């Protein structure tokens, strides 16, 4: 059990995929897509802010 929250599993050595994933998350939050998806699919704020 890893506790409460949300996570994504990636290989430790796959730094290129991690960088792409991080960039995509930042862009989703900046352009408002995250908020639209969160309201549709979640009844809580994944980021907790």
C-alpha positions as CSV (number, residue, x, y, z in Angstrom):
1,X,0.0,0.0,0.0
2,X,1.4,3.3,-1.1
3,X,-1.0,5.6,0.8
4,X,-3.5,8.1,-0.4
5,X,-3.1,9.9,-3.7
6,X,-2.6,9.4,-7.3
7,X,0.5,8.0,-9.0
8,X,2.1,6.9,-12.3
9,X,4.5,4.0,-12.6
10,X,7.6,4.6,-14.8
11,X,10.9,2.9,-15.1
12,X,13.6,4.7,-13.1
13,X,16.0,4.9,-16.0
14,X,13.4,6.2,-18.5
15,X,14.2,9.8,-17.9
16,X,13.1,10.9,-21.4
17,X,9.6,9.5,-20.8
18,X,9.4,11.1,-17.3
19,X,10.4,14.5,-18.8
20,X,7.8,14.2,-21.6
21,X,5.1,13.2,-19.0
22,X,6.1,16.1,-16.7
23,X,5.9,18.5,-19.6
24,X,2.5,17.3,-20.7
25,X,1.1,17.6,-17.2
26,X,2.4,21.2,-17.0
27,X,0.8,22.1,-20.3
28,X,-2.5,20.5,-19.4
29,X,-2.6,22.6,-16.2
30,X,-1.6,25.8,-18.0
31,X,-4.1,25.6,-20.9
32,X,-7.1,24.6,-18.7
33,X,-7.5,21.0,-20.0
34,X,-6.7,19.6,-16.6
35,X,-9.5,21.5,-14.9
36,X,-12.0,20.4,-17.6
37,X,-11.0,16.7,-17.3
38,X,-10.8,16.9,-13.5
39,X,-14.4,18.2,-13.2
40,X,-15.6,15.5,-15.6
41,X,-13.8,12.5,-14.1
42,X,-12.9,13.2,-10.5
43,X,-14.8,14.2,-7.4
44,X,-11.6,15.5,-5.8
45,X,-8.6,17.6,-6.8
46,X,-5.8,15.2,-7.7
47,X,-3.2,17.9,-7.0
48,X,-4.8,18.9,-3.7
49,X,-4.6,22.6,-4.3
